[in-house]
Amino acid sequence: MIWADLLIIAALIAFNAFFALSEIAVVSARPARLQGMANDNVRGAAAAVRLAEDPTGFLSAVQIGITLVAILSGAFGEAQLADPLRAFLLEVFPSLGRNANTIATVVVVFGLAYFSLICGELVPKRLALTNPERVACFVAGPVGLVARVAAPIVWFLRLSTEAILRLLGRSVNDERAVTEEEVKTMIAEGTEAGVFHQAEREMIEGVIRVADRSVRSIMVARPDVVWIDSDDPPDEVFRTIVDSGHSRFPVSRGEVDAVLGIVHAKDLFQQMRSGVPIDLAPAIREPLYVDERMPILRMLDRFKTSNVHMAIVLDEYGSFQGVVTPMDILTAIAGDMPERAEDEEPDAIQRDDGSWLIDGSAPIDVVERTLGLKAMTQDDDFATVAGFMLHHFGHIPDPGESFAYEGWRFEVVDLDGRRIDKVLAERLEPIPVS
């Protein structure tokens, strides 16, 4: 008889283990992977997706099962095992007397608690965490059946839960948004696990980094634009093309604001190969005109639907602010390309003491990557490190002026007229704690 009682208790603990296994598996399973398995017609995956989409109903059904099993195992175990154990103790230790009943009850309760905790909770939960998606698919069918059977009780529990949440001032429909930092953390974990290559991680982070940026933050700014004056003689136009090394140029008349269009160097070289002098007029193409506040990813979409791969960037007053090309977008996402001329200095140079000498025209996203800073511009009022400096000073600084920002000291090293030409960034030493 005692063995039959032990088998019943073992069965109850097994039910508890099943519910615990199901709870952790479905909660821990990644929705994207479950959906992918469902798309691949993996058995039970679609049911697991439905369970994950309705956590309140699923968790209520599981909790009902765990609670009922705990009550039944405790009541049945104490009733069926305590008396035989008390009789055994009195037979072996007659001197225990009345204390045998208390000892037997304590031993049964703690024994049931131990085996329920180990075999009914910890072990199944650990197993579920090893492969939550696969386990979720396995248990989805039976748990779904339990949820349907317990639907009336679950409905009542759902109403009770939502009523208490309202009393606590919490919305019952709150959905936890995934933050950008969480996405980056998942990508980093995926890279460590070998799911992503380091280059893939950097590319994804680059896309995330530029998603909220405007064209203004990556364009070639007006002072740095190499443009062709339509009134220049052919020899001067040829020298401009050769000296710059670029393949596309804005064409203006007299001043850069009077934009006529853009020309491709290859079109002008084709004219020369044909034995005719350079003639800008037939080679000028209509450019894309974009607002400086246009998001970078939208600019990319414009390039994808156009055969013109240079855009003229204008401000709200229609004034020329710069140019942007697909290469500028690629550079913002993937980093600098190894096409810099030998005599052209990089945007930032690291010195022997670990500090950085930064060109004032360096794009702010380049500085963020170089120094490991985040969100140096929140309102997009500036696009370069010079703009960042002016934003903090509030005036045209003199050489030697500096300020501290996020553990770095930024100092104006050199001015080119009224333009900040060079900036020194030094990491501040942490203040020792005494």
N, C-alpha and C positions, 0 to 999 in steps of 0.2 A: 504493500500500500504506500509506503514511504517513497518508493521509487516512482510511482505514478504521480505523486504530489511534486516530486522534484522535476519530472518531465514537464508538468504543467507550468511550473515556475520558469523553467528554461525556455519554454515556448513564449511565455509573456515577455521575458527579457529579450528574446529574439525579435518579437514584434516591436519592442522599444528601440532595438538596434536598427530595425528597418526604417522606422520613422525618423530617427536621428540621422541616419545615412541619407535619407531623402531630403531632409531639411537643408543640411550643409551642402549637398551636391547641387541642388537647384539654386540656392542662394549664391554659391561660389562660382557657378558656371558663368562663363562670359557670353553675354547675349549674342555677340557677333559670331562666335564660334558655333553656338547652338543653331543660329539661323543658317549658317553655312552647312551644317550637318543636315538640317531640314531640307535645304535646297538639293543636297546630294541624296535625299530619300533615305537617310539613315533611320532605322527603325526606332520609334519612340522620340525622335528629335522634335517633331512637330508638336507632340503633346508636351514635351519639356518646355518648348518656347511658350506655349499657352500658360503653363504653370508659372513661368518666370514673369509673364506679363500681368498676372493677377496674384501678386504676393500675399495680399491680405487674405483672400480665400484659401490659398494653398497653405499658408502658415497657420491659419486658424484650424484647418482640417488636421494638419500634422500635430498641432498642439493638443487638440482634442484626443487624438490617438495616444500621444505620449502620456497625457494626464490620466486617461482611463487605464492604461496599462500599469502605470505607477500605483494607482489606487488598488487595482485588482491584485497585483503582485504583492503589495504590502499587506493587504487584508488577508489574502489567501495564505501567504507564507506564514504570517503570524499565527493564523488559526490552525493550520495543518502541521506546522513544524515545531511550534513552541512546546506543545504537550509532549510529543515523543522525546524531544530533547530534555525536557524537565524530568521525565521518567528515567531517562538514561543517566542524568546527573545524580538523581537520588539513589539509583542502583549502585553507581560507582562511588559516590560521595554521600552516604546517608546523613552525615553531619550537617549538610547544607540546609536541610529542613525547608522552611518557607522561602529562604533565599534562592532556592533552585528555580522557582517560577520567574523571579526577577532576572536572574542570570540567563535563563533560557530565552526570555523575551529580548534582552539586550543583544545576545549573540545572534539571534535570528534577524533582528532589525539591522544590525551592522553588517552581517553577512550578506543579506539581500541588497543593502545599499552599496556594498563593495562590488559585488558582481554586476549589479545594474549599472554602476558608474563605469566600470572597466569594460564589460562586454556589451552593455546597452548604450553607452554614450561615447567614451573616448576612442575605443578601437574603431567603431563604424565611422565616426567623424574623421578620424585620421585616414581611413581608407577612402572616404569620399573626396578628401582634399587632394589625393594623389592623381585623380583623373575625374574632376567634377562633371565635365560635359558627358563623358561616357556613362558614368553612374546615373546622371540625371535622365539620360535616355532610357536606361534600364528600369528605373523606378517610376517613370512618368505615368505609365499605364495603370499600375496598381494604386498609386497615390491619387491619380485622377478619379479612379473609381471610388476611393474612400471619400474624396472631396464631394463627389456627387451624392453619395449616401448621406454624408453629414451636412448637406447643403442647408437644410432648415436651421440647424444649430449654428453653422457658419454665418448665415444671414443675421441671426440674432447677435452673435458675437461681433460681426462687422458694425452693426448699428451701435452697439455699446462702445466699441473702440472709437468710432468716429465722434460719438457724443462726448467722450472724455477728451479727445483731441480738441474739439471745439471749446470745451471748458478751459483748456490750457492755452487757448488762443492760437492754435496751429491749424493751418489749412489741411483738410483731409486729402487734397489733390496735389500737395506739394511734390514736385519732381526735382530731384537733385541734379543740377546741371553739371556736366563734365567741364572742368576748367582747362585752360591751356596748359597749366603746369602739370595737371594729371596726365594729359595726353603726352607731354614730353617725358614724364616719368615712365609711362608705359612703353614708350619708344626706347628709352634708355634700358629698361629691363629686357625688352625684346632683343636689343643689341647684345646685351650680356649673355642672353640665352642662345644667341646664334640665329635668331629669327631674322634680324636685319643685319646687313653689313654696315660698317661705320659710315661709309659713303652714303648709303641710303638714309641712315639716321640724320646725317648733316643736311641732306637734301630736303627731307621732310621738315626738319626744324627751320630750314631756310624758307620754305613755303609758309609755315606758320608765322614766321617772323615778319614777312612782308605783307601778310594778308590784310592787316589793318593800316598799312602805310599808303601814302599818296604818291603820285607821280613826282611831286616836288622833291621828295626825299631821295630819289635816285637819278633825277635828270642831270644832264650836263648843264650847269648853270650858265647864265648869260655871259659872264666875263670869260668863261673857258670855252665857249663855242667858237669853233673855226668856221667862218662863213665866207662866202664869195660875194663880192660886190659886182653887180651886173655891169657896172661902168668900167671895171678894170680891164686892161688890155689882155689879150690871150696869153702872153708870156707870164704876166702876173698871176693869172688864174692857174696856169700850169705849175708855177712855183708853189702856190698855196696848196695845191693837191699833193704834190710830191713831198713837200716839207712836213705836212701834217700826217700823212700815212693813212688817212681815213678813206672810207669808200663812199660816203654820202655827205652832202654839204647843203645847208640852207643857202638860198640865193636871195639877196636883198638889194635894194637900190639906194645907195648913198649911206644908209644907216640900217642897223640890224632889225629895227622895228618894221621897216618897210619890206616885209617878206613877200617874195614873188613865188616861191616854191622851193623844191629841192632838186639837186642833180646827183646822178651817180657818176663816180669817177670813170667807170667802165664805158659809159656812153660818150664821154669826152675823149677818152683814149681811142675809142672806135672811130671818132671823127678824124683824129690825128693819123690813124692807120690808113684811113681812106684818102689821105693827102690833102685834107682841107683844114683851114685854121679852126681853132676852137670857137664854136658858136653856142652860147648858152641858151638862147631863146628856144630852139627846137628840142633841147634836152631837158628843159625844166618840167618837172612833174608836180602835180597837185599834192601837197602833203596832207597828213592828218593834223587837225587842230584840236587840241585837248585842253581841258581846264587843269590847272596845277593841282587841284584837289581831287582829281579822279583817282580812285583806288587802283593800286598796281595790277591786281588780278583782272580788273575790268579793262585796263589798258592792254593787258595780254590778250584778252578776248578780241579787242579791236584789231590788234595786229594779226590775229589768226584769221580774221575775215577780210583782210585787206592785202593787196599786193604792194603796198607802200610800207616800208619798214623804218621810217623815221617820222616822228611826230613833233610838231611845233607846240611847245607848252606855253600857254597864255595865262595871265592872271585874270581876276574878275573885271579888270578895266580893258582887257584885250591887249595888254602890253606883252611883248616878247619876254619870256623868262628863261627859256632854255630849250633843249631838245632831248628826246628820249628815244631809245631804240630797243629792240628785243634783247640785244646784248647787255644793255643796262639792267634789264629785268633778270636775265640769267645770272649776271654778276651778283645782283642783290640776293639771289637765292643760293647760288653755289659758291660764291666767293670770287676773288679776282682771277682772271685768266692770265696765263703766262705770255702776254703779248706786249708788255710794256717795253718801250724803247730803252736801250742800254743807258742813255743819258737822262732818263726820266726817273725822278725819285719816287719811291713808294709813298703812299699816304701816311704811313706810320713807320718809324724806325726805332727799334729797341736799342737803348744804350747799354753800356757795360754794367751800370749800376741797377739795371732793371726798369728804369724809367722809359717813357716813350716820348719821342719828339714827333708831333703830329702836325701835318699840314692843315692850315686853317680851312681849306676847301674840302677836306676829307668828309665824305658822307657820314652822317651820324650813325648809320647802322654798321659801318665799318669800324667806327670807334667802339660801339657796343660790343662787337665780336672780339675786338682786339683786347679790350680791358675787362671783358666779362661782366659788363654792366647791362642793366635791363631798363627799358622804358625811359631813356634819357629825354625823350620828347613825348609828352602826353597829348598835347593839343596841336601838334604838327606845325608850330609857328616857325620852325627853323629846320633846315635840312643838312647843315654842315656843323662841324665843331666850332667854327667861328660864330655861327648863329647861336649855338649853345652858350658860348662865352658871353656874347652880348645879352642874351636872355637873362643870365645870372647877374651880370654887372649892372645892367640898366643904363650904361653910358659907354662911350668909346674909351676903352682902358688904355693905360700907359704900359709900356714894357715893365715887367716885374710884378704887376698886380696879379693876385691869385685868389682862389677860394677853394673850399673843401666840398667834395661831393661823393657820397657813397664810398668812403674809404680812400679816395684819391684826391690829390691836390692838383688843380689845374692852374698853370701859370702862363701868362702871356709872355712869350720870348721875343717876338719881333713883329713889327707892324710894317705893312707896305702902304704908305700913306695913311689912310684911316681904316684900312682893312687889316684884320688880324691875320698875319701870315703864318706864324709858327706858334704852337702851343706845347708846353711840357706837362706831361701827366706823370706824377710820382705817387706811388702807393704810400699811404700814411702808415706809420708804425703804430700798432695797437698800444694803448696806454697800459702799462703794467699795473696789475692789481696788487696793492700792498697788503 
